[in-house]
Amino acid sequence: MTTSFSAVIAATILFLLAVPHTPPSVHALGASAATIAVVYGSATTVCTIAAGQPVQQIQCWSNGQLLPPILPNISFDAVAGGRDTLCGVRSGGFSLLCWNTTFTPKRIYNNASAPLTSLAIGGTQICALRNTTTTEHNTICWRGNDDSSAQIPNRNSQFRMISSGLGFSCGVLASNNRVLCWGDDNEFSTAIQSEFANSSMADIQVGGRHACGIDDSGFVICKGDNTNNQLNVPPNSSAAYEYRALALGANHTCAIRRLNRTVVCWGGIGNGSSEFSSNITNGISFESIVAGLNFSCGLVTSNFTMICWGPGWPNQYYSLGIHLPLMKTLPGPCVDTPCQCNLYPESQSLCSGNGHICRPCDNPVSIPPILPPSLPLPPSISPSLSSPSRGNLRKGLLAFAIVGSVGGFAGVCALIYCLWSGVCFGKKKIHNSVQPTIAAGSNGGGAQQSSSNPPSRSSTLRRQASILMRRQRSGTSTKHTDKAEEFFFSDLAAATNNFSLETKIGAGSFGVVYKGKLPNGQEVAIKRSESGPKTKKFQEKESAFDSELAFLSRVHHKHLVRLIGYCEERDERLLVYEFMKNGALYDHLHGKNNVRNNTSVVNSWKIRIKISLDAARGIEYLHNYAVPPIIHRDIKSSNILLDADWTARVSDFGLSLMGPVNDREYRPTKAAGTVGYIDPEYYGLNVLTAKSDVYGFGIVLLEILTGKRAIFKNGEDGGTPISVVDYAVPLIMAGELSKILDPRIGPVEDNESEAVELVAYTAMHCVHLEGKDRPSMSDIVANLERALALLCEDNSHGSISSGQISIVSD
């Protein structure tokens, strides 16, 4: 006998109230944990985990009405739905509760020693991953009342993720990223598995008679039945890392775009006669999506409400922009452990004080990012701001053509810093503390040798002499040269109050950064590597810890963050840096406090150009004076830190690589970096040179000029995401620079116009599509020195003060 799903839930509430309640655990589910679910079959039901409640309870909407909260006294981490089936993982993952119309409501899993880490439900099967320390497989499946794990082909298989569809399930093996499938129709599941045999997958999702996933290169791959075009990924959106999540129905596929989180769907509802459209969701960003047989639902980013759409969504509920009458939904499980990336805004409020929610790593420092669109730049440009004299500006721009001469002149005649208040300082020349002087005839690592002619003997001798000088300054390149102090883990744990959430100040290329205080009273920043399969995999590929330790142990420069020490104990990897009191440039440009007002210290052109020059000198040192040269690979405003005196320093060398000797040489490598900053040439052709860092620095300069993020939504009330390159470069080229300048600084004064123009044109050349058209870091340093000098000419009267930079903020 069949009962309605709503009635079963009501009866289950009475049955399960006897289940003892335990407080939420600090253990978190994995990335596959979902807080939204749909149930299809005898009733159309949508369930989520409610936000802003002391208990993370399940709320459901079914057949047009809101149901009473399910088990209002029990907290859940995740939910999943299938055909007439809903299951919830209790907080901590130790218990799985299910209710449906096919078997008696019951608790089907209870094991404190092996908590569940993900959950998937299909038409006939429930599957979950569990955290087990034994050699036994980590996947467990149920069918009806029975444990059906024996259906899994290999009992010793360890899966990284799983998904269940109509009659079969698939998982990605942790050992080799291959797909393994099983289910009722053994012939079909074997066929799906064989179609993925040559693919290394990061993700797999199962539908009716098809499966789709994202491979290790970031491309969507779909296999199986294509009767309704459910395998036909839209041709205009098939770029690598275009999508961040997939949801499959009986014969349709939906995906969330990584760049703007909007949804695109493809496929149909039967015999190819009706196409599944996502037009109803145009312009709406989603945190997560889930699919029923022939409809999909998503959690809206802006307000955490639920929207459903598709031809299978009941007509009486199908209207444009329908929001289900559910309370605000959690975007992820509430946990107490540190996050690998960032917290959700208002995380504490969403969890009602019971932990926080970790945002998925969509803007990771370690994965190949989306290629932001860029404009090719013409060789000649017109100035933008009206100015009484343009000769000096044109002379400044000649630095791009006179590479060696300007670089050498800049090294001998380094110009001055200015106080943010406008007073110039220092009667001695400003120079890099470890930068050698190079004669104007040498290329300084920045000049390009013609590929058609071999280098002359004289140029070879000059380069060898330059390398010898640099080697004397930098030392050898062994990993532990000038070895930093080694710390005990217990000391660093004590310095950070056992790595408490209150001491967390950010995240780097391989872990979370905490503020600590050593026994001698010194304040430090401690970066601790995160544990878990994803992070370990990244460390194996990129060796972020070893990279930072190797590079920072042998390079010393006043515009690079200094490494104090490190810790290697068992699986723990920590790095200890000097503490940067004034945080990251990103926070001053884009943080909430500075967005709301114009009182920040960095809201003057003098201090912004001074910070730009500091960072440029640090990068120039890496390119030209470190032996061998170093390519940072992750230049961005969040990796430019400011010390107590507002001196800028480049940080985070987790992605850095030994660079080529000159720009004629390059090393193909898998692109890595951060969305919005990555070099288009590096991303598209795997060609890495020092000019890849120049592109990232160009984005930073555009951020400094405009106050906009590398990728932002254009419009006061949001809108379509746009790159700062596409926003700023056309207006700079059109001579309308004033339209893009950060309004928090105020109108450009007469004595500032040339300096700001010079920075703008420098930035524009940095973001050329082709690296050969970009300036070297020596050219950039020369132009920024020129720009800073222009700002100080009116006040300095040609004199140079002897005082050090000292900028104090309240």
BELNORKA-V665052 format. One line per field, one symbol per residue. phi: phi as a letter, one per 40 degrees, with the letter a starting at -180 (. if undefined). psi: psi as a letter, one per 20 degrees, with the letter a starting at -180 (. if undefined). burial: + if it has 9 or more other C-alpha atoms within 8 Angstrom, else -. A space follows every 50 residues. Layout:
# BELNORKA-V665052
phi: ???
psi: ???
burial: ???
This chain:
# BELNORKA-V665052
phi: .bbcccccccccdccccccccbcdcccbcccccbbbabbbhcacbbbacc cgbdbcccbbbafgbccddcfcbbcbcababacfbbbbccdhgcbbbbaa bbacdaccaaaccbccbaaabbcbbbbabbcbccccdcbbbbbgcbcbcc ccdbcccbbcababbcgabbabcccagccbbaicccccccccdcccdcbc bcaabbbcbaababcccgccbbbhcbdbgccccdccabccfcbbababbc aabbaccccbgcbbbahabifgcaccbbcccdgbcbcababccbabbacc ccbfbbbbahcccddcbcadgcbccbcdbccaccbbccccbbccdfcccc cfgcgabccdccbccbbccccccbbcbccbbccbccacbbcccccccccc cbccccccccccbccbcbccchccagcbccaccbcccbcccccggbcbcc ccbcccccccccccccccccccccgcbcdbcfdcccbcdccccccbfffc ccccbiabcbacbbcabcdcgccbbbcbccchdccccccccbfccccccc cccbbbacbbccccaaabbfccbbbbbcccdcgcddcccbcdccccabcc dccacccccccccdcccccdcccbbcbcdbbcgacaccbbbbcccgccbc bgbcbcbccccaccbabcaccaibdgbccdccccbfbbbccccccdcccc ccccccgccdbacchcbgiccaccccccddccccgbddcbcdcccgdccd cbccccccccccccccbdcbccccccccccdccccccccccbdcccfgcb cccccabbbc
psi: pprqhghggghhghgiiipqpqqqriqqrahipqjqqqprdiqoppqrpq rkqhpnrpqqppljqpqqppmijpqqhqqqqbokppqpoqpijiqppqqa jirpproipoohimqqirpppbhjqpqqqqnqiriqqjppqqociqokhi hpgohjpoqhqrqqbnirqqrpphhjkqppqragnhgghhggghhjhjpo qhqpqpcfkrqqrpriijqpppqbpkhkkiinpphjlkqpkhqiqqppbg krpqqpphgjjrqpqraaipkjippoqkhhjpipqqhqqqqagkrqqqop hhjkrppqrrhipphijnqpkppqlqrpqpirqpriqqqhdrqqqkghgh jlimarpppqmhlqiiqprqoqqqpqpqhpqqqgppqhpighghhhiihh hmgggggghhhhlpaqrqqhiiprroiqqprphjpqppqhhqikihqppp ihpqqrhghgggghggggghhhgiarjqgkqlprqpqqhhhhghhjlllq hhipiaqahjaqpqprprhjipprpoppqqrqggghgghhgilgghgggg giiippqikppppgarpoocjpoqqprqpohjbqhghhhiqgghhirkiq hjlqhghghggggghhhghhgghhiqorqppgilprhijoqpahjkpqpp rnkhjqqprrhrihqropqppqbpphiqphggghikoprhihhgghhhgg hhghghjqrhprpoqhkabpqqqhghggghhghjklhhiiqoihhrqprg iighghgggghggghhkqhphhiqrrhggggghhggghhhhihhhhkiqp qiqrpoopq.
burial: ---+++-+++-++--+----------+++--+++++++++--++++++++ +++--+++++++---++-++++-+++++++++++++++++++++++++++ +---+-+------+++++++++++++++++++----+++++++---+++- -+----+++-+++++++++++++---+++++++-+---+++++-++---+ +++++++++++++++--+++-+++-+-++++++----+-+++++++++++ ++++++++--+++++++++--+--++++--+--+++++++++++++++++ +--++++++++-+----+---+-+-+-+++++++++--++++++--++-+ +++++++++----++++++++--++-------+++-------+--++-+- --+++++++++--+++++++-++++++-++----+--+-+-+++-++--- --------++-++--++-+++-+++-+-+++--+--+-+-+++-++--+- --++--++++++++++++----++++++++----++-++---++++++++ ++++-+++++++++++++---+++++++++-++++++++++--++--+-- -+++++++++++++++++++++++++++++++++++++++++++++++++ +++++++-++--+--+----+++++++++++++--+++++++++++++++ ++++++++-+++++------+++++++++++++++++--+++--+----- +++++++++++++++++++-+--++++++++++++++++++++--+---+ +---+-+---
